[in-house]
């Protein structure tokens, strides 16, 4: 496990101490970093999926959509 040091100004530190039972710096910072990393990983995976879709060489045959809608309307 690594160590991360964060400087906060005096006013913020005093506010943290006032609410110390609900705001614990170490726990809050760890949660924030974990959540931010999860978001970044999700964004990266999403972009990778989009790149794959853009590069895909498959397509739907011409008239397929109209035929499918017609088939659904006719109950077939």
N, CA, C and O atoms as a CHARMM CRD file, in Angstrom:
* protein
*
  304
    1    1 UNK  N      0.85400  -1.17300   0.00000 PROA 1      0.00000
    2    1 UNK  CA     0.00000   0.00000   0.00000 PROA 1      0.00000
    3    1 UNK  C      0.89600   1.23000   0.00000 PROA 1      0.00000
    4    1 UNK  O      1.89500   1.27600   0.71700 PROA 1      0.00000
    5    2 UNK  N      0.53200   2.24300  -0.81700 PROA 2      0.00000
    6    2 UNK  CA     1.32100   3.46300  -0.90500 PROA 2      0.00000
    7    2 UNK  C      0.74900   4.56200  -0.03500 PROA 2      0.00000
    8    2 UNK  O     -0.33600   4.43000   0.53000 PROA 2      0.00000
    9    3 UNK  N      1.48600   5.63000   0.06200 PROA 3      0.00000
   10    3 UNK  CA     1.07100   6.78200   0.85900 PROA 3      0.00000
   11    3 UNK  C      0.89200   7.97100  -0.06700 PROA 3      0.00000
   12    3 UNK  O      1.73000   8.24500  -0.92600 PROA 3      0.00000
   13    4 UNK  N     -0.23000   8.67900   0.12600 PROA 4      0.00000
   14    4 UNK  CA    -0.50000   9.90000  -0.62400 PROA 4      0.00000
   15    4 UNK  C     -0.66800  11.01800   0.38200 PROA 4      0.00000
   16    4 UNK  O     -1.40900  10.88100   1.35600 PROA 4      0.00000
   17    5 UNK  N      0.00900  12.11000   0.15300 PROA 5      0.00000
   18    5 UNK  CA    -0.07200  13.25600   1.05300 PROA 5      0.00000
   19    5 UNK  C     -0.81900  14.37800   0.35100 PROA 5      0.00000
   20    5 UNK  O     -0.56100  14.66800  -0.81700 PROA 5      0.00000
   21    6 UNK  N     -1.75000  15.01000   1.06700 PROA 6      0.00000
   22    6 UNK  CA    -2.55100  16.09000   0.49300 PROA 6      0.00000
   23    6 UNK  C     -2.49100  17.29000   1.42000 PROA 6      0.00000
   24    6 UNK  O     -2.67400  17.16000   2.63000 PROA 6      0.00000
   25    7 UNK  N     -2.23800  18.44000   0.85800 PROA 7      0.00000
   26    7 UNK  CA    -2.25100  19.66800   1.65500 PROA 7      0.00000
   27    7 UNK  C     -3.61500  20.34300   1.48500 PROA 7      0.00000
   28    7 UNK  O     -4.13500  20.46200   0.37600 PROA 7      0.00000
   29    8 UNK  N     -4.16700  20.77600   2.59900 PROA 8      0.00000
   30    8 UNK  CA    -5.41600  21.54600   2.56400 PROA 8      0.00000
   31    8 UNK  C     -5.18300  22.82600   3.35100 PROA 8      0.00000
   32    8 UNK  O     -4.39000  22.86400   4.29100 PROA 8      0.00000
   33    9 UNK  N     -5.88500  23.86200   2.94800 PROA 9      0.00000
   34    9 UNK  CA    -5.67400  25.12100   3.65900 PROA 9      0.00000
   35    9 UNK  C     -6.29200  25.04700   5.05900 PROA 9      0.00000
   36    9 UNK  O     -7.10300  24.16700   5.34600 PROA 9      0.00000
   37   10 UNK  N     -5.90800  25.95100   5.89000 PROA 10     0.00000
   38   10 UNK  CA    -6.28800  25.93500   7.30300 PROA 10     0.00000
   39   10 UNK  C     -7.81400  25.95300   7.47300 PROA 10     0.00000
   40   10 UNK  O     -8.35400  25.22400   8.30600 PROA 10     0.00000
   41   11 UNK  N     -8.49800  26.77500   6.69500 PROA 11     0.00000
   42   11 UNK  CA    -9.95500  26.88200   6.82900 PROA 11     0.00000
   43   11 UNK  C    -10.63900  25.54300   6.55600 PROA 11     0.00000
   44   11 UNK  O    -11.53400  25.13500   7.29600 PROA 11     0.00000
   45   12 UNK  N    -10.21700  24.86800   5.50000 PROA 12     0.00000
   46   12 UNK  CA   -10.80200  23.56500   5.18400 PROA 12     0.00000
   47   12 UNK  C    -10.46500  22.55000   6.26900 PROA 12     0.00000
   48   12 UNK  O    -11.32400  21.76200   6.66600 PROA 12     0.00000
   49   13 UNK  N     -9.25700  22.56000   6.74100 PROA 13     0.00000
   50   13 UNK  CA    -8.84600  21.63800   7.80400 PROA 13     0.00000
   51   13 UNK  C     -9.69700  21.84000   9.05600 PROA 13     0.00000
   52   13 UNK  O    -10.10300  20.86700   9.69000 PROA 13     0.00000
   53   14 UNK  N     -9.96700  23.09100   9.41400 PROA 14     0.00000
   54   14 UNK  CA   -10.80000  23.38200  10.58900 PROA 14     0.00000
   55   14 UNK  C    -12.21800  22.86000  10.39000 PROA 14     0.00000
   56   14 UNK  O    -12.82700  22.32600  11.31700 PROA 14     0.00000
   57   15 UNK  N    -12.74000  23.01900   9.17100 PROA 15     0.00000
   58   15 UNK  CA   -14.08300  22.50100   8.88100 PROA 15     0.00000
   59   15 UNK  C    -14.10600  20.97400   8.96000 PROA 15     0.00000
   60   15 UNK  O    -15.06000  20.39000   9.47500 PROA 15     0.00000
   61   16 UNK  N    -13.06200  20.33600   8.45300 PROA 16     0.00000
   62   16 UNK  CA   -12.98400  18.88000   8.53700 PROA 16     0.00000
   63   16 UNK  C    -12.96300  18.42800   9.99400 PROA 16     0.00000
   64   16 UNK  O    -13.61300  17.44500  10.35100 PROA 16     0.00000
   65   17 UNK  N    -12.22500  19.13500  10.82600 PROA 17     0.00000
   66   17 UNK  CA   -12.15000  18.77900  12.23900 PROA 17     0.00000
   67   17 UNK  C    -13.50000  18.98000  12.92800 PROA 17     0.00000
   68   17 UNK  O    -13.87500  18.20700  13.81000 PROA 17     0.00000
   69   18 UNK  N    -14.22000  20.01300  12.52400 PROA 18     0.00000
   70   18 UNK  CA   -15.53100  20.27800  13.11200 PROA 18     0.00000
   71   18 UNK  C    -16.50400  19.14100  12.80800 PROA 18     0.00000
   72   18 UNK  O    -17.34900  18.80000  13.63600 PROA 18     0.00000
   73   19 UNK  N    -16.37900  18.55100  11.60200 PROA 19     0.00000
   74   19 UNK  CA   -17.27500  17.46700  11.19500 PROA 19     0.00000
   75   19 UNK  C    -16.56600  16.11100  11.20200 PROA 19     0.00000
   76   19 UNK  O    -16.93400  15.21100  10.44700 PROA 19     0.00000
   77   20 UNK  N    -15.56900  15.97100  12.04000 PROA 20     0.00000
   78   20 UNK  CA   -14.70000  14.79300  11.98700 PROA 20     0.00000
   79   20 UNK  C    -15.44300  13.47300  12.12000 PROA 20     0.00000
   80   20 UNK  O    -14.96200  12.45900  11.61500 PROA 20     0.00000
   81   21 UNK  N    -16.57900  13.44500  12.77000 PROA 21     0.00000
   82   21 UNK  CA   -17.29800  12.17900  12.89400 PROA 21     0.00000
   83   21 UNK  C    -17.92000  11.76100  11.56400 PROA 21     0.00000
   84   21 UNK  O    -18.10700  10.57000  11.31600 PROA 21     0.00000
   85   22 UNK  N    -18.24200  12.72800  10.70900 PROA 22     0.00000
   86   22 UNK  CA   -18.83100  12.40300   9.40400 PROA 22     0.00000
   87   22 UNK  C    -17.83800  12.52100   8.26700 PROA 22     0.00000
   88   22 UNK  O    -18.02100  11.89000   7.22600 PROA 22     0.00000
   89   23 UNK  N    -16.80600  13.30000   8.43700 PROA 23     0.00000
   90   23 UNK  CA   -15.80700  13.49700   7.38900 PROA 23     0.00000
   91   23 UNK  C    -14.44500  13.13100   7.95200 PROA 23     0.00000
   92   23 UNK  O    -13.87200  13.85800   8.76400 PROA 23     0.00000
   93   24 UNK  N    -13.94500  11.99900   7.50600 PROA 24     0.00000
   94   24 UNK  CA   -12.59100  11.62700   7.89800 PROA 24     0.00000
   95   24 UNK  C    -11.75100  11.70600   6.63800 PROA 24     0.00000
   96   24 UNK  O    -11.99700  10.98100   5.67400 PROA 24     0.00000
   97   25 UNK  N    -10.78400  12.56500   6.64500 PROA 25     0.00000
   98   25 UNK  CA    -9.98200  12.83700   5.46300 PROA 25     0.00000
   99   25 UNK  C     -9.48900  11.60900   4.73600 PROA 25     0.00000
  100   25 UNK  O     -9.66500  11.49600   3.52300 PROA 25     0.00000
  101   26 UNK  N     -8.88500  10.70200   5.44100 PROA 26     0.00000
  102   26 UNK  CA    -8.30000   9.51600   4.82200 PROA 26     0.00000
  103   26 UNK  C     -9.37700   8.68600   4.11600 PROA 26     0.00000
  104   26 UNK  O     -9.20600   8.28100   2.96600 PROA 26     0.00000
  105   27 UNK  N    -10.48300   8.44100   4.81600 PROA 27     0.00000
  106   27 UNK  CA   -11.55500   7.62900   4.23600 PROA 27     0.00000
  107   27 UNK  C    -12.20500   8.33400   3.04600 PROA 27     0.00000
  108   27 UNK  O    -12.45300   7.71100   2.01400 PROA 27     0.00000
  109   28 UNK  N    -12.47600   9.61600   3.18600 PROA 28     0.00000
  110   28 UNK  CA   -13.11500  10.38700   2.11200 PROA 28     0.00000
  111   28 UNK  C    -12.22800  10.45400   0.86900 PROA 28     0.00000
  112   28 UNK  O    -12.70600  10.27700  -0.25200 PROA 28     0.00000
  113   29 UNK  N    -10.95900  10.70600   1.06900 PROA 29     0.00000
  114   29 UNK  CA   -10.02700  10.80300  -0.06400 PROA 29     0.00000
  115   29 UNK  C     -9.91100   9.44800  -0.75700 PROA 29     0.00000
  116   29 UNK  O     -9.91200   9.37800  -1.98600 PROA 29     0.00000
  117   30 UNK  N     -9.81400   8.38300   0.01600 PROA 30     0.00000
  118   30 UNK  CA    -9.70900   7.04600  -0.56400 PROA 30     0.00000
  119   30 UNK  C    -10.95800   6.73100  -1.39100 PROA 30     0.00000
  120   30 UNK  O    -10.84900   6.22800  -2.51000 PROA 30     0.00000
  121   31 UNK  N    -12.14300   7.02500  -0.84500 PROA 31     0.00000
  122   31 UNK  CA   -13.39700   6.77700  -1.56600 PROA 31     0.00000
  123   31 UNK  C    -13.46900   7.59000  -2.85800 PROA 31     0.00000
  124   31 UNK  O    -13.86600   7.08600  -3.90800 PROA 31     0.00000
  125   32 UNK  N    -13.07800   8.85300  -2.75300 PROA 32     0.00000
  126   32 UNK  CA   -13.10400   9.71000  -3.93400 PROA 32     0.00000
  127   32 UNK  C    -12.18800   9.16200  -5.02600 PROA 32     0.00000
  128   32 UNK  O    -12.58700   9.07600  -6.18800 PROA 32     0.00000
  129   33 UNK  N    -10.96900   8.79400  -4.65800 PROA 33     0.00000
  130   33 UNK  CA   -10.00400   8.28600  -5.63200 PROA 33     0.00000
  131   33 UNK  C    -10.49500   6.97700  -6.24100 PROA 33     0.00000
  132   33 UNK  O    -10.39300   6.78100  -7.45200 PROA 33     0.00000
  133   34 UNK  N    -11.02800   6.07700  -5.41100 PROA 34     0.00000
  134   34 UNK  CA   -11.54700   4.81000  -5.92900 PROA 34     0.00000
  135   34 UNK  C    -12.66600   5.04500  -6.93300 PROA 34     0.00000
  136   34 UNK  O    -12.69200   4.42300  -7.99500 PROA 34     0.00000
  137   35 UNK  N    -13.58300   5.93400  -6.60200 PROA 35     0.00000
  138   35 UNK  CA   -14.70400   6.22200  -7.49900 PROA 35     0.00000
  139   35 UNK  C    -14.22300   6.86400  -8.79400 PROA 35     0.00000
  140   35 UNK  O    -14.70200   6.52400  -9.87500 PROA 35     0.00000
  141   36 UNK  N    -13.29000   7.77600  -8.68600 PROA 36     0.00000
  142   36 UNK  CA   -12.76300   8.45000  -9.88300 PROA 36     0.00000
  143   36 UNK  C    -12.05100   7.46000 -10.80100 PROA 36     0.00000
  144   36 UNK  O    -12.18800   7.53200 -12.02200 PROA 36     0.00000
  145   37 UNK  N    -11.29400   6.54000 -10.21400 PROA 37     0.00000
  146   37 UNK  CA   -10.60700   5.52200 -11.01600 PROA 37     0.00000
  147   37 UNK  C    -11.63700   4.62900 -11.70700 PROA 37     0.00000
  148   37 UNK  O    -11.46800   4.28800 -12.87800 PROA 37     0.00000
  149   38 UNK  N    -12.71000   4.24200 -10.99100 PROA 38     0.00000
  150   38 UNK  CA   -13.76800   3.43500 -11.61300 PROA 38     0.00000
  151   38 UNK  C    -14.38900   4.16500 -12.79900 PROA 38     0.00000
  152   38 UNK  O    -14.63800   3.56500 -13.84500 PROA 38     0.00000
  153   39 UNK  N    -14.63700   5.46000 -12.63200 PROA 39     0.00000
  154   39 UNK  CA   -15.21000   6.25700 -13.72500 PROA 39     0.00000
  155   39 UNK  C    -14.27400   6.28600 -14.92600 PROA 39     0.00000
  156   39 UNK  O    -14.70900   6.12300 -16.06600 PROA 39     0.00000
  157   40 UNK  N    -13.00100   6.49200 -14.66700 PROA 40     0.00000
  158   40 UNK  CA   -12.02900   6.56400 -15.75900 PROA 40     0.00000
  159   40 UNK  C    -11.90900   5.22600 -16.47300 PROA 40     0.00000
  160   40 UNK  O    -11.78900   5.18900 -17.69800 PROA 40     0.00000
  161   41 UNK  N    -11.94200   4.12700 -15.72300 PROA 41     0.00000
  162   41 UNK  CA   -11.88700   2.80400 -16.34400 PROA 41     0.00000
  163   41 UNK  C    -13.11800   2.56400 -17.21300 PROA 41     0.00000
  164   41 UNK  O    -13.01300   2.02700 -18.31500 PROA 41     0.00000
  165   42 UNK  N    -14.29200   2.96900 -16.70700 PROA 42     0.00000
  166   42 UNK  CA   -15.52800   2.80300 -17.47400 PROA 42     0.00000
  167   42 UNK  C    -15.48500   3.63000 -18.76000 PROA 42     0.00000
  168   42 UNK  O    -15.89400   3.15200 -19.81800 PROA 42     0.00000
  169   43 UNK  N    -14.99400   4.86600 -18.67400 PROA 43     0.00000
  170   43 UNK  CA   -14.87500   5.71100 -19.86100 PROA 43     0.00000
  171   43 UNK  C    -13.92600   5.08200 -20.88200 PROA 43     0.00000
  172   43 UNK  O    -14.19600   5.09500 -22.08300 PROA 43     0.00000
  173   44 UNK  N    -12.82300   4.53800 -20.39700 PROA 44     0.00000
  174   44 UNK  CA   -11.84200   3.89900 -21.27200 PROA 44     0.00000
  175   44 UNK  C    -12.45200   2.66900 -21.96800 PROA 44     0.00000
  176   44 UNK  O    -12.25300   2.46800 -23.16600 PROA 44     0.00000
  177   45 UNK  N    -13.18800   1.85600 -21.21200 PROA 45     0.00000
  178   45 UNK  CA   -13.83200   0.67700 -21.78900 PROA 45     0.00000
  179   45 UNK  C    -14.88800   1.08200 -22.81100 PROA 45     0.00000
  180   45 UNK  O    -15.01400   0.45500 -23.86200 PROA 45     0.00000
  181   46 UNK  N    -15.65200   2.13900 -22.49900 PROA 46     0.00000
  182   46 UNK  CA   -16.67800   2.63500 -23.41500 PROA 46     0.00000
  183   46 UNK  C    -16.05000   3.09500 -24.72900 PROA 46     0.00000
  184   46 UNK  O    -16.55000   2.77300 -25.80700 PROA 46     0.00000
  185   47 UNK  N    -14.96100   3.84300 -24.63700 PROA 47     0.00000
  186   47 UNK  CA   -14.27500   4.30800 -25.83700 PROA 47     0.00000
  187   47 UNK  C    -13.74600   3.13600 -26.65400 PROA 47     0.00000
  188   47 UNK  O    -13.78600   3.16500 -27.88400 PROA 47     0.00000
  189   48 UNK  N    -13.24600   2.09600 -25.96700 PROA 48     0.00000
  190   48 UNK  CA   -12.74200   0.91600 -26.66700 PROA 48     0.00000
  191   48 UNK  C    -13.87700   0.20600 -27.41600 PROA 48     0.00000
  192   48 UNK  O    -13.69000  -0.24700 -28.54600 PROA 48     0.00000
  193   49 UNK  N    -15.03900   0.11200 -26.79100 PROA 49     0.00000
  194   49 UNK  CA   -16.20000  -0.49700 -27.44200 PROA 49     0.00000
  195   49 UNK  C    -16.61300   0.32200 -28.65700 PROA 49     0.00000
  196   49 UNK  O    -16.89700  -0.23400 -29.71700 PROA 49     0.00000
  197   50 UNK  N    -16.64800   1.65100 -28.50300 PROA 50     0.00000
  198   50 UNK  CA   -17.00400   2.51200 -29.64100 PROA 50     0.00000
  199   50 UNK  C    -16.02700   2.34300 -30.79200 PROA 50     0.00000
  200   50 UNK  O    -16.43800   2.27200 -31.95000 PROA 50     0.00000
  201   51 UNK  N    -14.72700   2.27800 -30.48100 PROA 51     0.00000
  202   51 UNK  CA   -13.73300   2.07100 -31.54400 PROA 51     0.00000
  203   51 UNK  C    -13.98600   0.75300 -32.26800 PROA 51     0.00000
  204   51 UNK  O    -13.88700   0.68500 -33.49300 PROA 51     0.00000
  205   52 UNK  N    -14.30700  -0.27900 -31.52000 PROA 52     0.00000
  206   52 UNK  CA   -14.59400  -1.57700 -32.11800 PROA 52     0.00000
  207   52 UNK  C    -15.81900  -1.53300 -33.00800 PROA 52     0.00000
  208   52 UNK  O    -15.83000  -2.12700 -34.08700 PROA 52     0.00000
  209   53 UNK  N    -16.85200  -0.83100 -32.56000 PROA 53     0.00000
  210   53 UNK  CA   -18.07000  -0.71900 -33.37200 PROA 53     0.00000
  211   53 UNK  C    -17.81100   0.07200 -34.64900 PROA 53     0.00000
  212   53 UNK  O    -18.31000  -0.27600 -35.72000 PROA 53     0.00000
  213   54 UNK  N    -17.02500   1.13800 -34.52400 PROA 54     0.00000
  214   54 UNK  CA   -16.71600   1.94900 -35.71300 PROA 54     0.00000
  215   54 UNK  C    -15.89200   1.15800 -36.72900 PROA 54     0.00000
  216   54 UNK  O    -16.01600   1.36600 -37.93600 PROA 54     0.00000
  217   55 UNK  N    -15.05900   0.26100 -36.23600 PROA 55     0.00000
  218   55 UNK  CA   -14.18700  -0.51300 -37.10900 PROA 55     0.00000
  219   55 UNK  C    -14.87800  -1.75800 -37.66600 PROA 55     0.00000
  220   55 UNK  O    -14.34500  -2.41300 -38.56100 PROA 55     0.00000
  221   56 UNK  N    -16.05300  -2.08500 -37.14300 PROA 56     0.00000
  222   56 UNK  CA   -16.75100  -3.30300 -37.57800 PROA 56     0.00000
  223   56 UNK  C    -17.12100  -3.20600 -39.05400 PROA 56     0.00000
  224   56 UNK  O    -17.47300  -2.13800 -39.55500 PROA 56     0.00000
  225   57 UNK  N    -17.03300  -4.33700 -39.73400 PROA 57     0.00000
  226   57 UNK  CA   -17.31000  -4.34200 -41.17600 PROA 57     0.00000
  227   57 UNK  C    -18.62500  -5.04500 -41.49600 PROA 57     0.00000
  228   57 UNK  O    -18.87800  -5.37600 -42.65500 PROA 57     0.00000
  229   58 UNK  N    -19.44400  -5.27100 -40.51500 PROA 58     0.00000
  230   58 UNK  CA   -20.73100  -5.91800 -40.76000 PROA 58     0.00000
  231   58 UNK  C    -21.79300  -4.87300 -41.04500 PROA 58     0.00000
  232   58 UNK  O    -21.65300  -3.71100 -40.66100 PROA 58     0.00000
  233   59 UNK  N    -22.85200  -5.28700 -41.71700 PROA 59     0.00000
  234   59 UNK  CA   -23.95900  -4.37400 -41.99400 PROA 59     0.00000
  235   59 UNK  C    -25.24200  -5.18400 -42.12100 PROA 59     0.00000
  236   59 UNK  O    -25.20800  -6.41000 -42.23100 PROA 59     0.00000
  237   60 UNK  N    -26.34900  -4.50100 -42.10600 PROA 60     0.00000
  238   60 UNK  CA   -27.66100  -5.12200 -42.25700 PROA 60     0.00000
  239   60 UNK  C    -28.03000  -5.06800 -43.73700 PROA 60     0.00000
  240   60 UNK  O    -27.83900  -4.03800 -44.38400 PROA 60     0.00000
  241   61 UNK  N    -28.55100  -6.15800 -44.27300 PROA 61     0.00000
  242   61 UNK  CA   -28.91700  -6.15200 -45.69500 PROA 61     0.00000
  243   61 UNK  C    -29.94600  -5.06900 -46.01400 PROA 61     0.00000
  244   61 UNK  O    -30.81400  -4.76000 -45.19800 PROA 61     0.00000
  245   62 UNK  N    -29.83700  -4.50500 -47.19700 PROA 62     0.00000
  246   62 UNK  CA   -30.75100  -3.46100 -47.65300 PROA 62     0.00000
  247   62 UNK  C    -32.19900  -3.97700 -47.61400 PROA 62     0.00000
  248   62 UNK  O    -32.48700  -5.07000 -48.10300 PROA 62     0.00000
  249   63 UNK  N    -33.09400  -3.19000 -47.03500 PROA 63     0.00000
  250   63 UNK  CA   -34.50700  -3.53500 -46.95000 PROA 63     0.00000
  251   63 UNK  C    -34.87200  -4.37100 -45.73600 PROA 63     0.00000
  252   63 UNK  O    -36.05000  -4.65500 -45.51600 PROA 63     0.00000
  253   64 UNK  N    -33.89500  -4.76500 -44.95100 PROA 64     0.00000
  254   64 UNK  CA   -34.15300  -5.61000 -43.79100 PROA 64     0.00000
  255   64 UNK  C    -35.07200  -4.92100 -42.78900 PROA 64     0.00000
  256   64 UNK  O    -36.02400  -5.53200 -42.30300 PROA 64     0.00000
  257   65 UNK  N    -34.80100  -3.65800 -42.47500 PROA 65     0.00000
  258   65 UNK  CA   -35.58200  -2.93600 -41.46700 PROA 65     0.00000
  259   65 UNK  C    -37.03000  -2.80100 -41.90400 PROA 65     0.00000
  260   65 UNK  O    -37.94600  -3.08400 -41.13200 PROA 65     0.00000
  261   66 UNK  N    -37.24000  -2.36500 -43.15500 PROA 66     0.00000
  262   66 UNK  CA   -38.61000  -2.19000 -43.66300 PROA 66     0.00000
  263   66 UNK  C    -39.34500  -3.52700 -43.65500 PROA 66     0.00000
  264   66 UNK  O    -40.52000  -3.58800 -43.29000 PROA 66     0.00000
  265   67 UNK  N    -38.66700  -4.59100 -44.05200 PROA 67     0.00000
  266   67 UNK  CA   -39.28900  -5.91100 -44.06500 PROA 67     0.00000
  267   67 UNK  C    -39.65300  -6.37900 -42.66500 PROA 67     0.00000
  268   67 UNK  O    -40.71200  -6.97100 -42.46000 PROA 67     0.00000
  269   68 UNK  N    -38.79000  -6.11800 -41.71600 PROA 68     0.00000
  270   68 UNK  CA   -39.05500  -6.52700 -40.33000 PROA 68     0.00000
  271   68 UNK  C    -40.25200  -5.78700 -39.76300 PROA 68     0.00000
  272   68 UNK  O    -41.09600  -6.38400 -39.09500 PROA 68     0.00000
  273   69 UNK  N    -40.32900  -4.48600 -40.02400 PROA 69     0.00000
  274   69 UNK  CA   -41.46200  -3.68600 -39.53900 PROA 69     0.00000
  275   69 UNK  C    -42.74700  -4.19200 -40.18300 PROA 69     0.00000
  276   69 UNK  O    -43.75700  -4.36200 -39.50000 PROA 69     0.00000
  277   70 UNK  N    -42.71700  -4.43100 -41.47000 PROA 70     0.00000
  278   70 UNK  CA   -43.88300  -4.91800 -42.19800 PROA 70     0.00000
  279   70 UNK  C    -44.33400  -6.26500 -41.62800 PROA 70     0.00000
  280   70 UNK  O    -45.52600  -6.49400 -41.42200 PROA 70     0.00000
  281   71 UNK  N    -43.38000  -7.14100 -41.38000 PROA 71     0.00000
  282   71 UNK  CA   -43.67600  -8.46000 -40.82100 PROA 71     0.00000
  283   71 UNK  C    -44.33500  -8.33600 -39.44700 PROA 71     0.00000
  284   71 UNK  O    -45.29300  -9.05000 -39.15000 PROA 71     0.00000
  285   72 UNK  N    -43.82400  -7.43300 -38.61300 PROA 72     0.00000
  286   72 UNK  CA   -44.40200  -7.23100 -37.28900 PROA 72     0.00000
  287   72 UNK  C    -45.81100  -6.69400 -37.37800 PROA 72     0.00000
  288   72 UNK  O    -46.68000  -7.12300 -36.61900 PROA 72     0.00000
  289   73 UNK  N    -46.06000  -5.76900 -38.28500 PROA 73     0.00000
  290   73 UNK  CA   -47.39200  -5.18800 -38.44800 PROA 73     0.00000
  291   73 UNK  C    -48.39900  -6.22700 -38.94100 PROA 73     0.00000
  292   73 UNK  O    -49.56200  -6.22700 -38.53800 PROA 73     0.00000
  293   74 UNK  N    -47.92800  -7.10200 -39.81200 PROA 74     0.00000
  294   74 UNK  CA   -48.81400  -8.12200 -40.35900 PROA 74     0.00000
  295   74 UNK  C    -49.01500  -9.30100 -39.41500 PROA 74     0.00000
  296   74 UNK  O    -49.80400 -10.20500 -39.69000 PROA 74     0.00000
  297   75 UNK  N    -48.29300  -9.27700 -38.30500 PROA 75     0.00000
  298   75 UNK  CA   -48.45700 -10.32700 -37.30200 PROA 75     0.00000
  299   75 UNK  C    -47.73900 -11.60200 -37.67200 PROA 75     0.00000
  300   75 UNK  O    -48.03100 -12.65800 -37.11000 PROA 75     0.00000
  301   76 UNK  N    -46.81000 -11.53200 -38.60100 PROA 76     0.00000
  302   76 UNK  CA   -46.15400 -12.74700 -39.05600 PROA 76     0.00000
  303   76 UNK  C    -44.85000 -12.89000 -38.46600 PROA 76     0.00000
  304   76 UNK  O    -44.15200 -13.86600 -38.74000 PROA 76     0.00000
